[in-house]
Structure formats: C-alpha cells, structure tokens
Amino acid sequence: MAPAGPSSARLQVLLAALCFGTTGTAQALGPDGADPVGVGAARILVGGAALVVIALLARRGGLRRGSWAPAPVAAAVAGVAVYQLAFFAAVADTGVAVGTIVALGSAPTLTGLLEWIVDRRRPERRWAAATALACAGVVLLALSGGDASVSAPGIALAVVAGGAYASYTLAAKRLMKDGHAPESVMAVAFGLGAIALAPALAASGPGWLLQTDGIALALFLGLVPTAAAYVLFARGLRGLRASETATLTLAEPLTAGVLGAVVLSEPLTAASATGAGLVLAGLLALAVRLPGAARPVAAVEHAAA
C-alpha cells in the first residue's frame, strides 16, 4: 500500500488523536481502585496482542521476514514502555494538570528537535507557530481542571515521558522508511513493549481485571486508543514529518476535554473553552494550507517516489 497523501495522512493522525482522547473518560468510567500504572500496562498488553494479530492478517512488511535494524526497534520499544511509566508517575507526583502540560507540551517540541538533530531536517516556521499555539491551548485546558501543583521530580518525569514519545515517533518513522509496513512496526513496538511492562502490571495489583468492568476497560483501552489508534497513527506518520505528526496528536487533550464535559458532566470554564479554541486554531494552522502555498516536504517526497 502506497503512503497516503499529506491531507489523508493528517486526517489519519487526527482520527488517531480522537481515539487517544477517549482514554481518560474510559478510565473514569472503569472500576474503582484500578492503579493507573496497571491500567496503562494492561492497555499495552491487550493492544500489543491485537496489533500482532492485525500485522499477521495484513501480511505486509512481515513479522517473520525482512531485516529489522536493532537500534530503531529498541528505541521504539523503550519509547512505548518508558512513556507509560514516566507519564503516570509524573501525574502521581505533580498532578494531572502540570504532568499533562509538560508531557504533551514537550513531546512535539522534542520530536522537532530530535528530527533536526537525527535527520538534519529543520522544523518549518509554520510548524513552530502552530505548535506554540496548540501548546498554549493545552496549558489552558489542563489548568482549567484546577489540579495545578509543581514538583521538580514530577516535571522531570513528564519531560522524560515527552522524550520517550519523541523517540518512539522518530524510531517508528525510521522503521517505515526501511520498508516495514505500519502494522508490523506497531506490532513489534507494542508487542515487545507489552512484555517489558508485564512486571509493572503484576506489581500494581491487577485484581481489578477480575471484575467485569475491569475486563471491559482493558479491552476498550487496548483495542480502540491503542490498536486502532496506533495503526492510524503509523499510517499517517508514514506520509508526514515526525514533528508535524506529534503536533497533530495535540487533538487528544481537546477530545478529552469535550468528552469530559459531555460524558462526565465536567464544568466547561472560560479557560477550558479558550484552551480548546487555541488547540483547534493551532491544528487548523498546521493542517490547512492555502492555495499557492509551498508544497510540504512529504508531498515533494511522494512526487519523487
């Protein structure tokens, strides 16, 4: 399957972000007493297994044939595992608001910097402006929740989470450039990531998985905001720069905010409404190109392929 054009790729990443945004609401509706780290590990376990099945059914890129470069595979697996552990630890230490701001806000910036260092591709000014606008919106969305506290270790953990996300995104991009299909890349990253996170699940006290709503939560998180979302994410990533892809996923907190207001009846404040508007404006600034604008890098690469 040929890579999607830039517009289709952006739509795939945005759809993935919509799926990502359901995670918080699903956890809120899940069983009481479920440890967040355990929930994250269970999500990756179910999602990793589902992605392996999807890759085997797709029969593209192949899990059993072809050469897999060990460095990007290790970086992708480490990114998957470290993000889950670092993000939930950051939220537990410094609160949901600050942890979310730093992790989600740093991820696109770190992805752009790593892309510049590793691939020698300087971020576009358009990307920088759109990312700054969307990150400002994320700050308002998170702070509107009222859970704002600052802890140096928590901030450091959140930055580690953002760096893990950046590492995973660039590693996945590199593996797809090597000719591996998006489904296979996700299967390898999340399948091995699930094995790495299995001890965390066991240590967290997985008794909640014996409840009906616990099983339903694990299945939903594994199949929708993990398996389905990351297949869409990878297919979109194949046709876009890693930095642009990371910025587009900032639609996740926007989705989470809308679902919180509609499903969980969380109050919609002026700050959260303004934040949602800024995120949306940043995403539109990145995704919508006026007629006659310079062709994006991805489009030039497709034309030359």
Rosetta blueprint (number, residue, H / E / L):
1 M L
2 A L
3 P L
4 A L
5 G L
6 P H
7 S H
8 S H
9 A H
10 R H
11 L H
12 Q H
13 V H
14 L H
15 L H
16 A H
17 A H
18 L H
19 C H
20 F H
21 G L
22 T L
23 T H
24 G H
25 T H
26 A H
27 Q H
28 A H
29 L H
30 G L
31 P L
32 D L
33 G L
34 A L
35 D L
36 P H
37 V H
38 G H
39 V H
40 G H
41 A H
42 A H
43 R H
44 I H
45 L H
46 V H
47 G H
48 G H
49 A H
50 A H
51 L H
52 V H
53 V H
54 I H
55 A H
56 L H
57 L H
58 A H
59 R L
60 R L
61 G L
62 G L
63 L L
64 R L
65 R L
66 G L
67 S L
68 W L
69 A L
70 P H
71 A H
72 P H
73 V H
74 A H
75 A H
76 A H
77 V H
78 A H
79 G H
80 V H
81 A H
82 V H
83 Y H
84 Q H
85 L H
86 A H
87 F H
88 F H
89 A H
90 A H
91 V H
92 A H
93 D H
94 T H
95 G L
96 V H
97 A H
98 V H
99 G H
100 T H
101 I H
102 V H
103 A H
104 L H
105 G H
106 S H
107 A H
108 P H
109 T H
110 L H
111 T H
112 G H
113 L H
114 L H
115 E H
116 W H
117 I H
118 V H
119 D H
120 R L
121 R L
122 R L
123 P L
124 E L
125 R H
126 R H
127 W H
128 A H
129 A H
130 A H
131 T H
132 A H
133 L H
134 A H
135 C H
136 A H
137 G H
138 V H
139 V H
140 L H
141 L H
142 A H
143 L H
144 S L
145 G L
146 G L
147 D L
148 A L
149 S L
150 V L
151 S L
152 A H
153 P H
154 G H
155 I H
156 A H
157 L H
158 A H
159 V H
160 V H
161 A H
162 G H
163 G H
164 A H
165 Y H
166 A H
167 S H
168 Y H
169 T H
170 L H
171 A H
172 A H
173 K H
174 R H
175 L H
176 M H
177 K H
178 D L
179 G L
180 H L
181 A L
182 P H
183 E H
184 S H
185 V H
186 M H
187 A H
188 V H
189 A H
190 F H
191 G H
192 L H
193 G H
194 A H
195 I H
196 A H
197 L H
198 A H
199 P H
200 A H
201 L H
202 A H
203 A H
204 S L
205 G L
206 P H
207 G H
208 W H
209 L H
210 L H
211 Q L
212 T H
213 D H
214 G H
215 I H
216 A H
217 L H
218 A H
219 L H
220 F H
221 L H
222 G H
223 L H
224 V H
225 P H
226 T H
227 A H
228 A H
229 A H
230 Y H
231 V H
232 L H
233 F H
234 A H
235 R H
236 G H
237 L H
238 R H
239 G L
240 L L
241 R L
242 A H
243 S H
244 E H
245 T H
246 A H
247 T H
248 L H
249 T L
250 L L
251 A H
252 E H
253 P H
254 L H
255 T H
256 A H
257 G H
258 V H
259 L H
260 G H
261 A H
262 V H
263 V L
264 L L
265 S L
266 E L
267 P L
268 L L
269 T L
270 A H
271 A H
272 S H
273 A H
274 T H
275 G H
276 A H
277 G H
278 L H
279 V H
280 L H
281 A H
282 G H
283 L H
284 L H
285 A H
286 L H
287 A H
288 V L
289 R L
290 L L
291 P L
292 G L
293 A L
294 A L
295 R L
296 P L
297 V H
298 A H
299 A H
300 V H
301 E H
302 H H
303 A H
304 A H
305 A L
